[in-house]
Amino acid sequence: MLRILKWLLLTTLLLLVLIVSFQNLTKVQVHLLFSTIELPQAVVLASALIIGFVMRLQVNALWRVRNWRAKAAKDKQKEKSLAESGS
């Protein structure tokens, strides 16, 4: 049952992506520093989506590293205080 639901959701998502892509085939000008290029609007939208996704992954990774370091420092402090009280 779950497998069928997964395929149904994946197919629906793919269909929505195709519809949005075909609705945004008009060319738009993109200015990158000193050059201007023309791309289909769907490519620009997909690029922005991918860039946003990658940035979110990086922020999440940094957040996890920060929490991991804070937890490690807290554990080290606990061990130090236990060692001092035990001596």
C-alpha positions in Angstrom: 0.0 0.0 0.0 2.8 2.4 1.0 4.7 1.5 -2.2 1.6 2.4 -4.4 1.2 5.7 -2.5 4.9 6.5 -3.0 4.6 5.9 -6.8 1.4 7.9 -7.0 2.9 10.9 -5.2 6.0 10.7 -7.4 4.0 10.5 -10.6 1.8 13.4 -9.5 4.9 15.5 -8.7 6.5 14.7 -12.0 3.3 15.6 -13.8 3.2 19.0 -12.0 6.8 19.7 -12.9 6.1 18.9 -16.5 3.0 21.2 -16.5 4.9 24.1 -14.9 7.8 23.5 -17.3 5.6 23.6 -20.4 3.8 26.7 -19.2 7.1 28.6 -18.7 8.9 28.0 -22.0 9.1 31.7 -22.9 12.6 33.1 -23.1 13.8 35.6 -20.5 17.0 37.6 -20.3 19.3 36.8 -17.4 22.0 39.3 -16.6 25.1 37.7 -15.1 27.7 40.2 -14.2 28.8 41.6 -17.6 26.9 39.3 -19.9 23.3 38.7 -20.8 21.9 35.3 -21.8 18.5 34.2 -22.8 17.1 31.1 -21.1 13.7 29.5 -20.9 11.9 30.7 -17.8 11.5 27.1 -16.7 15.3 26.7 -16.6 15.6 29.9 -14.5 13.0 28.6 -12.1 14.6 25.2 -11.8 18.0 26.8 -11.2 16.7 29.0 -8.5 15.0 26.0 -6.9 18.2 23.9 -7.0 20.3 26.8 -5.6 17.8 27.3 -2.7 17.8 23.5 -2.0 21.6 23.3 -1.9 21.8 26.4 0.3 19.3 24.9 2.7 21.4 21.7 2.9 24.5 23.7 3.7 22.7 25.7 6.5 21.3 22.4 7.9 24.8 20.9 7.9 26.3 23.9 9.6 23.5 23.8 12.2 24.2 20.2 12.9 27.9 20.7 13.3 27.3 23.6 15.7 25.0 21.5 17.8 27.4 18.6 17.8 30.3 20.8 18.9 28.1 22.4 21.7 27.1 18.9 22.9 30.7 17.7 22.8 31.9 20.7 24.8 29.1 20.2 27.3 29.9 16.5 27.7 33.6 17.4 28.2 32.7 19.9 30.8 30.6 17.3 32.6 33.4 14.8 32.6 35.8 17.4 33.9 33.5 18.3 36.8 32.9 14.7 37.6 36.7 14.0 37.6 37.3 17.0 39.9 34.5 16.0 42.3 35.7 12.4 42.4 39.3 13.2 43.2 
